[in-house]
Amino acid sequence: DRPSLRDGRSRAAVRWAAVPAAILSCVVGFSGCTPEPAGPPAPPPGAIAAGRTIGGAAIEGRVVFEGAPPPRRAIRMSSEATCHRPGVDALSEDIIVSSGGGIKNAYVHVLSGLRDVVFAAPDTPAVMDQTGCLFVPHVLDVQVNQMIEFANSDPVVHNVHAVCEKNRSFNVSMPGKGKTMRRYFSTPEVVKIRCDIHAWMNAFIVVDHHPFHQITGEDGSFALRGLPAGQYVVEAWQERLGSQQQTVPIAEGETRKVEFTFKPHPAP
């Protein structure tokens, strides 16, 4: 079982505002400050292979917002001429609610209830791109020791600054279109990702020790499939709204429907 995300933002997301000047000079100056890792460790003997089904049960549902959706803010990119498009504003991604009330980019996962097994990481790297002066996707879910490929598709200099508490933080320059680099995380946590050069660029990578997790789609939907029978605590986390948990008992071959409903935070 992994630590809860109940505090909503992870303490890493609170500390990300301070940028030491020495780190910034390293990032802007050259890309060799943090060497490429040799690669993640091999899975231990007996680890469940990536993609292997261990059960026939499923937990499906939606993450929804109650009430009027909060408006998305315009992102001003005028400081970066390459990314700025006159008359067209990118919109904030910290909370996106569809016309039907579904919350996009919430993270849903099994918090507890899995038997004590180890899951091998997928061989295929996850990808986080810097394109249009934004991180895409805004929230990425990965497994422990799964490689992540960071790419810069913009003709400008970016950097990838990962702010961690349980893993090793890193800060690597991405000097221009076509630059890529790979990293992995060895411990479950919510990792804050930012570009120090462009203050509006931020994202999250959520690291879990098993494959039963998903980022919600445009309509707030998710599906956790291939679970064995059991009783699970399922958690939904959203970067601004916090987290909720539900206990879900499920039999072999059964599909259970659940819904997480978030409400606006009261005004201070």
Backbone as numpy.savetxt, mean C-alpha at the origin, in Angstrom:
# Nx Ny Nz CAx CAy CAz Cx Cy Cz
-0.09 -14.28 13.22 -0.93 -13.08 13.22 -0.06 -11.83 13.22
-0.53 -10.76 12.62 0.28 -9.56 12.47 -0.31 -8.43 13.28
0.48 -7.40 13.58 -0.04 -6.27 14.33 -1.18 -5.59 13.58
-2.13 -5.05 14.36 -3.27 -4.37 13.77 -2.86 -3.03 13.18
-3.64 -2.58 12.20 -3.47 -1.25 11.63 -4.47 -0.28 12.23
-5.00 -0.59 13.41 -6.10 0.16 14.00 -5.77 1.63 14.21
-4.50 1.98 14.42 -4.18 3.38 14.63 -4.37 4.21 13.36
-4.67 3.56 12.24 -5.11 4.30 11.05 -4.01 4.70 10.12
-3.02 5.39 10.58 -2.05 5.93 9.65 -0.68 5.28 9.79
-0.46 4.53 10.86 0.86 4.01 11.19 1.74 5.16 11.63
2.51 4.93 12.68 3.36 6.00 13.18 4.35 6.48 12.13
4.67 5.61 11.18 5.59 6.04 10.12 5.01 7.19 9.32
3.70 7.20 9.16 3.07 8.25 8.37 3.05 9.58 9.11
3.32 9.56 10.43 3.35 10.79 11.20 4.73 11.42 11.16
5.78 10.59 11.01 7.13 11.09 11.10 7.69 11.55 9.77
6.93 11.42 8.70 7.52 11.60 7.36 7.75 13.04 6.98
7.35 14.01 7.81 7.51 15.40 7.41 8.93 15.91 7.53
9.74 15.32 8.42 11.09 15.84 8.64 12.05 15.21 7.64
12.76 16.02 6.88 13.71 15.53 5.88 15.09 16.06 6.20
15.99 15.23 6.74 17.34 15.71 7.02 18.03 16.21 5.76
18.71 17.34 5.88 19.37 17.94 4.71 20.41 17.01 4.11
21.09 16.25 4.96 22.11 15.34 4.44 21.50 14.28 3.55
20.31 13.80 3.94 19.64 12.80 3.12 19.21 13.40 1.79
18.67 14.62 1.85 18.23 15.26 0.62 19.38 15.46 -0.35
20.54 15.90 0.16 21.67 16.11 -0.72 22.13 14.80 -1.34
22.03 13.73 -0.56 22.39 12.41 -1.08 21.43 12.02 -2.20
20.13 12.24 -1.97 19.14 11.85 -2.96 19.29 12.63 -4.24
19.39 13.95 -4.12 19.43 14.79 -5.30 20.75 14.64 -6.03
21.82 14.37 -5.29 23.14 14.35 -5.89 23.41 13.16 -6.79
23.06 11.96 -6.34 23.33 10.79 -7.15 22.50 9.62 -6.64
22.46 8.55 -7.44 21.55 7.44 -7.14 22.23 6.30 -6.41
23.49 6.44 -6.04 24.18 5.32 -5.45 24.22 5.30 -3.96
23.40 6.12 -3.29 23.45 6.20 -1.83 23.03 4.91 -1.17
22.04 4.23 -1.73 21.55 2.98 -1.17 21.75 1.88 -2.20
22.64 0.93 -1.94 22.93 -0.09 -2.95 21.73 -1.01 -3.17
21.66 -1.56 -4.36 20.63 -2.54 -4.66 20.81 -3.76 -3.76
19.72 -4.30 -3.18 19.86 -5.50 -2.36 20.16 -6.71 -3.23
20.82 -7.70 -2.64 21.15 -8.91 -3.38 19.90 -9.69 -3.75
18.84 -9.53 -3.00 17.61 -10.26 -3.26 17.07 -10.82 -1.97
15.79 -11.13 -1.92 15.20 -11.65 -0.69 15.70 -13.05 -0.39
15.62 -13.46 0.88 16.05 -14.81 1.23 15.12 -15.86 0.63
15.64 -17.05 0.45 14.81 -18.15 -0.05 13.79 -18.53 1.02
12.59 -18.94 0.61 11.60 -19.36 1.60 12.07 -20.59 2.36
11.68 -20.73 3.62 12.12 -21.89 4.40 11.48 -23.17 3.90
12.05 -24.32 4.22 11.44 -25.59 3.83 10.02 -25.69 4.37
9.12 -26.18 3.54 7.74 -26.34 3.97 6.86 -25.13 3.72
7.42 -24.04 3.21 6.61 -22.85 2.93 5.58 -23.14 1.84
4.41 -22.57 2.00 3.35 -22.73 1.00 3.73 -21.93 -0.25
3.78 -22.60 -1.39 4.19 -21.93 -2.62 3.21 -20.84 -3.01
3.73 -19.78 -3.61 2.88 -18.68 -4.07 1.86 -19.19 -5.08
0.61 -18.81 -4.91 -0.44 -19.22 -5.81 -1.10 -20.53 -5.47
-0.55 -21.26 -4.51 -1.14 -22.55 -4.14 -2.39 -22.32 -3.28
-3.45 -23.03 -3.58 -4.70 -22.91 -2.83 -4.66 -23.82 -1.61
-5.00 -23.27 -0.44 -5.00 -24.08 0.78 -6.42 -24.26 1.33
-7.42 -23.77 0.63 -8.81 -23.92 1.07 -9.76 -23.45 0.00
-11.06 -23.69 0.26 -12.06 -23.33 -0.73 -13.06 -22.31 -0.25
-12.76 -21.62 0.84 -13.67 -20.60 1.37 -13.26 -19.22 0.89
-14.19 -18.27 1.00 -13.91 -16.91 0.55 -14.65 -15.90 1.42
-14.04 -14.74 1.58 -14.66 -13.61 2.26 -14.69 -12.46 1.26
-15.88 -12.00 0.93 -16.04 -10.94 -0.07 -16.88 -9.81 0.52
-16.77 -8.65 -0.08 -17.59 -7.55 0.40 -17.15 -6.21 -0.13
-17.52 -5.16 0.61 -17.19 -3.80 0.21 -16.77 -2.99 1.42
-16.01 -1.95 1.13 -15.69 -0.91 2.11 -16.41 0.34 1.63
-17.28 0.90 2.47 -18.14 2.00 2.02 -18.05 3.18 2.98
-18.45 4.33 2.45 -18.46 5.58 3.22 -19.90 5.99 3.44
-20.24 6.33 4.69 -21.60 6.76 5.02 -21.66 8.28 5.02
-22.58 8.81 4.24 -22.72 10.26 4.19 -22.19 10.83 2.90
-22.15 12.16 2.85 -21.66 12.84 1.65 -20.16 12.60 1.49
-19.70 12.18 0.32 -18.27 11.94 0.12 -17.46 13.22 0.32
-16.32 13.14 0.99 -15.47 14.32 1.12 -14.92 14.74 -0.23
-14.85 16.02 -0.52 -14.35 16.47 -1.83 -12.86 16.19 -1.97
-12.44 15.88 -3.17 -11.02 15.69 -3.45 -10.39 17.04 -3.76
-9.20 17.25 -3.24 -8.51 18.53 -3.42 -7.70 18.52 -4.71
-7.60 19.68 -5.33 -6.75 19.82 -6.50 -5.29 19.83 -6.07
-4.44 19.15 -6.82 -3.00 19.14 -6.56 -2.35 20.14 -7.49
-1.69 21.12 -6.92 -1.05 22.16 -7.71 0.36 21.71 -8.09
0.60 21.50 -9.36 1.90 21.06 -9.85 2.63 22.16 -10.60
2.25 23.40 -10.39 2.84 24.50 -11.16 4.33 24.64 -10.94
4.85 24.10 -9.82 6.29 24.19 -9.57 7.09 23.24 -10.46
6.42 22.31 -11.13 7.10 21.35 -12.01 6.48 21.48 -13.40
7.15 22.24 -14.27 6.58 22.56 -15.58 6.29 21.31 -16.41
7.11 20.29 -16.26 6.93 19.08 -17.06 5.62 18.38 -16.73
5.21 18.44 -15.46 4.00 17.73 -15.03 2.77 18.62 -15.02
2.98 19.93 -14.95 1.84 20.84 -14.88 1.14 20.95 -16.22
-0.18 20.77 -16.20 -0.99 20.92 -17.41 -1.99 22.05 -17.16
-1.80 23.19 -17.79 -2.69 24.33 -17.55 -4.15 23.97 -17.73
-4.95 24.33 -16.73 -6.38 24.07 -16.79 -6.79 22.68 -16.37
-5.81 21.81 -16.07 -6.11 20.44 -15.66 -5.41 20.18 -14.34
-6.16 19.89 -13.30 -5.59 19.61 -11.99 -5.70 18.13 -11.67
-4.60 17.55 -11.19 -4.70 16.22 -10.59 -5.43 16.37 -9.26
-6.05 15.28 -8.80 -6.83 15.33 -7.57 -6.20 14.47 -6.49
-6.38 14.88 -5.25 -5.82 14.16 -4.11 -6.37 12.73 -4.07
-5.55 11.82 -3.54 -5.91 10.40 -3.53 -6.04 9.84 -2.12
-5.97 10.70 -1.09 -6.00 10.18 0.27 -7.35 9.62 0.67
-8.41 10.03 -0.01 -9.71 9.36 0.15 -10.51 9.56 -1.13
-10.92 8.45 -1.75 -11.67 8.47 -3.00 -12.94 7.65 -2.79
-14.09 8.29 -2.93 -15.38 7.64 -2.73 -16.16 7.69 -4.04
-16.67 6.55 -4.47 -17.43 6.48 -5.72 -18.83 7.04 -5.53
-19.54 7.20 -6.64 -20.92 7.69 -6.58 -21.82 6.74 -5.80
-21.44 5.47 -5.73 -22.20 4.48 -4.96 -21.73 4.32 -3.54
-20.79 5.16 -3.11 -20.33 5.11 -1.73 -19.14 4.22 -1.46
-18.65 3.51 -2.48 -17.50 2.63 -2.27 -16.21 3.40 -2.09
-15.36 2.93 -1.20 -14.07 3.58 -0.93 -12.97 2.85 -1.69
-12.32 3.56 -2.59 -11.20 3.00 -3.34 -9.92 3.07 -2.50
-9.03 2.11 -2.73 -7.69 2.09 -2.13 -7.68 1.81 -0.64
-8.76 1.22 -0.10 -8.69 0.70 1.26 -7.96 -0.65 1.22
-7.30 -0.98 2.31 -6.56 -2.24 2.40 -7.34 -3.20 3.28
-7.69 -4.37 2.76 -8.44 -5.37 3.51 -7.59 -6.63 3.60
-7.49 -7.18 4.81 -6.65 -8.37 4.98 -7.13 -9.21 6.15
-6.69 -10.46 6.17 -6.90 -11.33 7.33 -5.89 -10.93 8.39
-6.41 -10.44 9.52 -5.53 -10.02 10.60 -5.11 -11.20 11.46
-6.03 -12.12 11.73 -5.70 -13.29 12.54 -6.64 -14.43 12.19
-6.24 -15.64 12.56 -7.05 -16.83 12.33 -6.41 -17.86 11.44
-5.37 -17.48 10.71 -4.66 -18.46 9.88 -3.82 -19.37 10.77
-3.75 -20.63 10.39 -2.89 -21.52 11.15 -1.44 -21.12 10.95
-0.59 -21.64 11.78 0.82 -21.22 11.80 1.58 -21.82 10.62
1.45 -21.17 9.46 2.16 -21.62 8.27 2.91 -20.44 7.67
3.90 -20.76 6.87 4.70 -19.74 6.20 4.37 -19.77 4.71
4.18 -18.61 4.13 3.84 -18.50 2.71 5.03 -17.92 1.95
5.43 -18.59 0.89 6.50 -18.07 0.03 6.00 -16.84 -0.71
6.89 -15.89 -0.92 6.53 -14.67 -1.64 6.34 -14.96 -3.13
5.49 -14.22 -3.81 5.35 -14.38 -5.26 6.68 -14.10 -5.98
6.91 -14.82 -7.06 8.12 -14.58 -7.86 8.01 -13.30 -8.69
6.79 -12.92 -9.03 6.59 -11.73 -9.86 6.68 -10.47 -9.01
7.54 -9.53 -9.38 7.63 -8.29 -8.60 6.35 -7.47 -8.68
6.03 -6.81 -7.58 5.00 -5.77 -7.61 5.63 -4.52 -8.22
4.82 -3.62 -8.75 5.35 -2.44 -9.44 4.71 -1.18 -8.87
5.54 -0.20 -8.56 5.08 1.15 -8.21 5.80 2.12 -9.13
5.02 2.86 -9.93 5.58 3.75 -10.93 5.45 5.20 -10.48
6.34 6.03 -10.97 6.22 7.49 -10.83 5.87 8.02 -12.21
4.62 8.39 -12.37 4.14 8.82 -13.68 3.16 9.97 -13.52
3.30 10.99 -14.34 2.48 12.18 -14.19 2.72 12.89 -12.88
3.92 12.70 -12.32 4.29 13.26 -11.02 3.37 12.78 -9.90
2.99 11.52 -9.99 2.25 10.83 -8.94 2.81 9.42 -8.81
2.66 8.83 -7.63 2.95 7.41 -7.46 1.72 6.61 -7.90
1.96 5.60 -8.72 0.88 4.74 -9.22 1.29 3.28 -9.01
0.52 2.51 -8.21 -0.71 2.90 -7.53 -0.44 3.72 -6.27
-1.50 4.32 -5.76 -1.36 5.12 -4.53 -1.17 4.22 -3.31
-1.82 3.07 -3.30 -1.64 2.07 -2.23 -1.33 0.74 -2.90
-0.23 0.14 -2.48 0.23 -1.13 -3.05 0.30 -2.16 -1.94
-0.26 -3.35 -2.17 -0.16 -4.43 -1.19 0.82 -5.47 -1.69
1.72 -5.89 -0.80 2.74 -6.87 -1.15 2.88 -7.86 0.00
3.64 -8.90 -0.28 3.92 -9.91 0.72 5.35 -9.73 1.21
5.60 -10.16 2.43 6.96 -10.15 2.96 7.91 -10.81 1.97
9.03 -10.16 1.71 10.10 -10.65 0.82 9.71 -10.68 -0.66
8.60 -10.06 -1.02 8.26 -9.92 -2.44 8.99 -8.72 -3.02
9.65 -8.91 -4.13 10.35 -7.81 -4.77 9.35 -6.75 -5.26
9.75 -5.50 -5.11 8.97 -4.37 -5.61 9.85 -3.61 -6.59
9.36 -3.41 -7.79 10.09 -2.61 -8.77 9.54 -1.19 -8.77
10.40 -0.25 -8.46 10.06 1.17 -8.53 10.56 1.69 -9.87
9.72 2.46 -10.55 10.08 2.98 -11.87 9.77 4.46 -11.94
10.55 5.17 -12.75 10.28 6.57 -13.06 9.94 6.66 -14.54
8.68 6.98 -14.84 8.25 7.13 -16.22 8.16 8.59 -16.64
8.60 9.50 -15.77 8.56 10.93 -16.07 9.93 11.43 -16.53
9.98 12.42 -17.40 11.26 13.00 -17.83 11.79 14.04 -16.84
11.63 13.77 -15.56 12.12 14.65 -14.50 12.74 13.79 -13.41
13.52 14.42 -12.55 14.14 13.71 -11.43 13.12 13.55 -10.31
12.95 12.33 -9.84 12.18 12.03 -8.64 13.11 11.34 -7.65
12.56 10.97 -6.50 13.24 10.04 -5.62 12.20 9.18 -4.94
12.62 8.04 -4.41 11.75 7.16 -3.64 12.28 7.13 -2.22
11.51 7.70 -1.30 11.89 7.75 0.11 10.89 6.89 0.88
11.34 5.74 1.36 10.50 4.83 2.13 10.76 5.05 3.62
9.72 5.41 4.35 9.84 5.69 5.78 9.27 4.49 6.54
10.15 3.77 7.22 9.78 2.52 7.88 10.02 2.61 9.39
9.33 1.75 10.12 9.60 1.54 11.53 10.18 0.16 11.79
9.70 -0.84 11.05 10.11 -2.22 11.31 11.05 -2.75 10.25
11.08 -2.10 9.10 12.00 -2.45 8.03 13.06 -1.36 7.91
13.99 -1.55 7.02 15.04 -0.56 6.81 14.55 0.52 5.85
14.55 1.76 6.32 14.18 2.87 5.45 15.22 3.05 4.35
14.80 3.64 3.24 15.76 3.94 2.18 15.32 5.19 1.44
16.25 5.78 0.72 15.99 7.03 -0.01 16.88 7.02 -1.24
16.29 6.81 -2.40 17.05 6.58 -3.63 16.59 7.54 -4.72
17.55 8.17 -5.38 17.24 9.06 -6.50 16.77 8.27 -7.71
15.82 8.86 -8.44 15.31 8.28 -9.69 15.49 9.33 -10.78
16.72 9.45 -11.32 17.07 10.60 -12.18 16.60 10.47 -13.62
15.31 10.60 -13.83 14.82 10.68 -15.20 14.12 9.44 -15.69
13.45 9.59 -16.81 12.62 8.55 -17.39 13.41 7.29 -17.67
12.84 6.15 -17.29 13.47 4.87 -17.54 14.24 4.31 -16.36
14.46 5.12 -15.33 15.17 4.63 -14.15 14.29 3.65 -13.38
14.87 2.52 -12.97 14.17 1.55 -12.13 15.10 1.09 -11.02
14.52 0.61 -9.97 15.29 -0.05 -8.91 14.35 -0.97 -8.14
14.92 -1.93 -7.44 14.13 -2.93 -6.74 14.48 -2.97 -5.25
13.45 -3.20 -4.45 13.61 -3.36 -3.01 12.58 -4.38 -2.52
12.76 -4.85 -1.30 11.76 -5.71 -0.66 11.74 -5.39 0.83
10.65 -5.78 1.49 10.49 -5.57 2.92 10.34 -6.92 3.60
11.00 -7.09 4.73 11.05 -8.39 5.39 10.11 -8.52 6.58
9.41 -7.45 6.94 8.54 -7.45 8.12 7.22 -6.76 7.77
6.08 -7.30 8.22 4.80 -6.63 7.95 4.73 -5.24 8.59
4.27 -4.28 7.83 3.98 -2.93 8.34 3.41 -2.09 7.20
2.94 -0.90 7.56 2.54 0.10 6.58 3.73 1.02 6.34
4.21 1.08 5.11 5.38 1.88 4.76 4.91 3.13 4.02
5.34 4.27 4.51 5.04 5.54 3.85 6.07 5.77 2.75
5.60 6.07 1.54 6.46 6.35 0.40 6.25 7.79 -0.03
7.33 8.50 -0.31 7.19 9.89 -0.76 8.32 10.24 -1.72
8.10 11.32 -2.45 9.14 11.97 -3.24 9.43 13.30 -2.56
10.65 13.47 -2.07 11.00 14.70 -1.36 11.08 15.90 -2.30
11.30 15.64 -3.58 11.45 16.72 -4.55 10.10 17.36 -4.87
9.06 16.54 -4.88 7.70 17.02 -5.19 6.81 16.66 -4.00
6.50 17.65 -3.19 5.88 17.42 -1.88 4.52 16.74 -1.95
3.82 16.87 -3.08 2.50 16.26 -3.18 2.56 14.77 -3.49
3.72 14.25 -3.84 3.84 12.85 -4.22 4.02 11.97 -3.00
3.02 11.16 -2.69 3.12 10.22 -1.58 2.25 9.01 -1.87
2.57 7.92 -1.19 1.85 6.66 -1.39 2.10 5.79 -0.17
1.48 4.60 -0.17 1.69 3.62 0.89 1.96 2.26 0.27
2.84 1.51 0.92 3.00 0.09 0.62 2.67 -0.67 1.89
1.70 -1.59 1.81 1.30 -2.38 2.97 1.86 -3.78 2.81
2.65 -4.20 3.78 3.38 -5.47 3.72 2.72 -6.47 4.65
2.38 -7.64 4.15 1.74 -8.68 4.96 2.52 -9.97 4.83
2.32 -10.87 5.81 3.11 -12.11 5.79 2.40 -13.25 5.07
1.19 -12.99 4.55 0.42 -14.02 3.84 -0.24 -13.38 2.62
-0.84 -14.18 1.76 -1.42 -13.62 0.52 -2.88 -13.19 0.62
-3.49 -13.26 1.79 -4.93 -12.99 1.91 -5.16 -11.51 2.23
-4.95 -10.69 1.22 -5.12 -9.25 1.35 -5.43 -8.68 -0.02
-6.04 -7.50 -0.03 -6.39 -6.88 -1.32 -6.65 -5.39 -1.11
-6.36 -4.61 -2.16 -6.71 -3.20 -2.20 -8.08 -3.09 -2.88
-8.99 -2.33 -2.27 -10.33 -2.22 -2.85 -10.31 -1.49 -4.18
-11.25 -1.88 -5.04 -11.37 -1.27 -6.36 -12.18 0.01 -6.34
-12.52 0.49 -7.52 -13.26 1.75 -7.66 -14.55 1.76 -6.86
-15.22 0.59 -6.78 -16.51 0.52 -6.09 -16.38 0.08 -4.63
-15.15 -0.02 -4.14 -14.92 -0.43 -2.75 -14.95 -1.92 -2.52
-14.99 -2.72 -3.58 -15.13 -4.17 -3.42 -13.79 -4.85 -3.19
-13.86 -6.02 -2.55 -12.68 -6.86 -2.31 -13.12 -8.31 -2.27
-12.17 -9.22 -2.44 -12.44 -10.66 -2.34 -11.18 -11.35 -1.85
-11.29 -12.06 -0.74 -10.19 -12.85 -0.18 -10.56 -14.31 -0.39
-9.96 -14.96 -1.36 -10.35 -16.31 -1.75 -9.26 -17.32 -1.41
-9.68 -18.60 -1.39 -8.74 -19.68 -1.14 -8.41 -19.91 0.32
-9.29 -19.45 1.22 -9.07 -19.62 2.65 -9.53 -20.99 3.12
-8.84 -21.59 4.09 -9.37 -22.79 4.72 -10.49 -22.42 5.69
-11.30 -23.40 6.07 -12.34 -23.15 7.06 -11.72 -22.66 8.36
-12.42 -21.78 9.05 -11.90 -21.25 10.30 -12.65 -20.02 10.73
-12.15 -19.40 11.78 -12.70 -18.14 12.26 -11.62 -17.07 12.14
-11.92 -16.03 11.39 -10.92 -15.02 11.06 -11.33 -13.65 11.57
-10.33 -12.87 11.92 -10.53 -11.45 12.13 -10.05 -10.76 10.86
-10.97 -10.05 10.22 -10.67 -9.35 8.97 -10.65 -7.86 9.28
-9.63 -7.18 8.75 -9.45 -5.76 9.03 -9.47 -4.96 7.72
-10.12 -3.81 7.77 -10.09 -2.85 6.66 -9.42 -1.58 7.17
-8.46 -1.08 6.40 -7.69 0.12 6.78 -7.75 1.14 5.66
-7.92 2.39 6.04 -7.91 3.49 5.08 -7.07 4.61 5.68
-6.22 5.21 4.88 -5.19 6.11 5.42 -5.73 7.30 6.19
-6.91 7.80 5.85 -7.49 8.93 6.57 -8.54 8.52 7.59
-9.22 7.41 7.35 -10.36 7.04 8.18 -10.03 6.04 9.27
-8.84 5.45 9.23 -8.46 4.49 10.26 -8.78 3.07 9.86
-9.14 2.23 10.84 -9.36 0.82 10.54 -10.55 0.28 11.33
-11.11 -0.80 10.81 -12.19 -1.53 11.46 -11.90 -3.01 11.35
-12.45 -3.77 12.30 -12.26 -5.22 12.30 -13.60 -5.92 12.46
-13.71 -7.08 11.83 -14.87 -7.95 12.00 -14.41 -9.39 12.15
-15.10 -10.14 13.01 -14.84 -11.56 13.16 -15.75 -12.32 12.20
-15.14 -13.19 11.40 -15.88 -13.87 10.33 -15.63 -15.37 10.42
-16.59 -16.16 10.94 -16.46 -17.62 10.88 -16.87 -18.11 9.50
-16.18 -19.11 9.01 -16.46 -19.57 7.65 -16.18 -21.06 7.53
-17.06 -21.76 6.82 -16.91 -23.19 6.60 -16.24 -23.45 5.26
-15.71 -24.66 5.10 -15.06 -25.02 3.85 -16.05 -24.90 2.69
-15.64 -24.22 1.64 -16.47 -24.04 0.47 -17.46 -22.90 0.56
-17.54 -22.24 1.71 -18.51 -21.16 1.91 -17.93 -19.82 1.46
-18.81 -18.94 1.00 -18.45 -17.55 0.71 -19.25 -16.66 1.65
-18.56 -15.89 2.48 -19.23 -14.98 3.41 -19.12 -13.56 2.90
-20.22 -12.82 3.03 -20.26 -11.42 2.62 -20.13 -10.52 3.85
-19.25 -9.54 3.78 -19.09 -8.58 4.87 -19.00 -7.17 4.28
-19.36 -6.20 5.11 -19.26 -4.81 4.68 -18.68 -3.98 5.81
-17.72 -3.14 5.48 -17.13 -2.20 6.43 -17.66 -0.82 6.08
-18.25 -0.14 7.07 -18.82 1.18 6.85 -18.06 2.22 7.67
-17.46 3.16 6.98 -16.73 4.24 7.64 -17.57 5.51 7.62
-17.47 6.27 8.70 -18.19 7.53 8.82 -17.19 8.68 8.89
-17.63 9.88 8.56 -16.72 11.03 8.66 -16.25 11.21 10.10
-14.99 11.61 10.26 -14.50 11.94 11.59 -15.18 13.22 12.06
-15.57 13.29 13.34 -16.17 14.54 13.83 -15.17 15.68 13.79
-15.68 16.88 13.57 -14.81 18.06 13.54 -14.18 18.27 14.90
-12.90 18.68 14.95 -12.24 18.88 16.25 -12.85 20.05 17.01
